[in-house]
């Protein structure tokens, strides 16, 4: 009898010791890390000199803040279920885009309905061809939403840095445009080529000249990118460090305007 009791006690002690062993946890830095994914539609491929831009976006965020970011950002198709897995995507280009398929429209609509944030970056704002096409197609995704100008009064301009205006590879207009949900930007339109300003080759050189103000303007573009990232990670609260899926659920619960 004593032997049986002793065996039971040993098993209990062993289980308690196992419970006390530290286990790897899924930290904010792993699951909630900022991932500047490139959104691909139609037959588009992600190639060219700007492909280094998303990684630089993450690098600038981690270097300047305590926020986590994926240093090897991914791409995602508009009609792929993976689009719904994280709360941020960048749709960029310089040319006209084919009409979105019904599956792509549905995919982006579901992404936004969950609270996802889409950053629309016009790589050739001088012509505005892509920006116009993106607005045309997003009007099909959100027929009740319309972009409005946003400036220094908006959280995007003060989520980390206090910015006076938006800039990228080109100076462009001082304001961004956005489709708001509950007063919060959900689709952000930049006529500045932000990824062009961020892009950097392996040898440290920049493939695109920033005009008209050179390197000081490139720094301001990096600060805008950091602000967007902090907004995505923390919504409109600087100290709200939670997982990305929770952010998406919370934004989804906010009332539409």
C-alpha positions, 0 to 999 in steps of 0.5 A: 500500500505504501509503495502504491501511495509513494508511486502516486506521489512521485507521479504528482511531483513529476507532473508538477515539475513538468508544469513548472518547466518554462515553455516557449510562448508566442510573443507579440514579436512573433504573431503580432509583428508588423508585416508590410505585405505586398498585395498582388492582383490579377497576374501581377508579380512583385519585382523591380527596384522597389522590392527592397522597400517593404523590408526597409519599412520593417527595418526602420520600424524596429530600429526607431521603436520597440515594435516588432516587425518581420524583416522578410515581408511577404506577398499575398494575393487578393483572392487568397485566404492568407490575406485575412491572416494579418491586418496590413497590406500594401497595394502599389503600382505605376500603371493601370490595373485590370479589373478585380475579379469577383473573388478579389473584390470579395477577398479585399472586402472581407479583409477590410470588414475584419478591420484590415488596413490597406495602404495604396502607394502610387509609384508614379504619382506624376501621372496618377494612372495607378492611383486612379485605377486603384480608386476605381477598383476599390469603389467596387470593394467599398461602394459606400466609401469615398476617400477624403483628405487627411492631414495633421489632425489625423492619428496617422500624422502623430502615431509616433512622429509629429509630421507636418505633411506626407512625402515619399520619393516625390513631395506630392500633396501635403495630405494623404487621402483615406476611406474612414471607418468609424473615423479611423483610416482603413484605406490610405491613399498616398500620391508620393511613392513611399516605397520608392523612397524606402528602397535601398540596394544591398550596397546601401545605395538608393535606386531612386532619387528623392525630389525635390528635397533629397535625403531630408525628404527621404527621412521624412518618408521613413517617418511616415512609414513608421507612423503607418506601422505604429497605427496598424500595430496599435490602432490609435493608442500608442501603448496598446501592444496586443496581437494583430488578430485582436486589433482586427476584431476590435476594428471590425467592431467599430461602427461604420460612419 
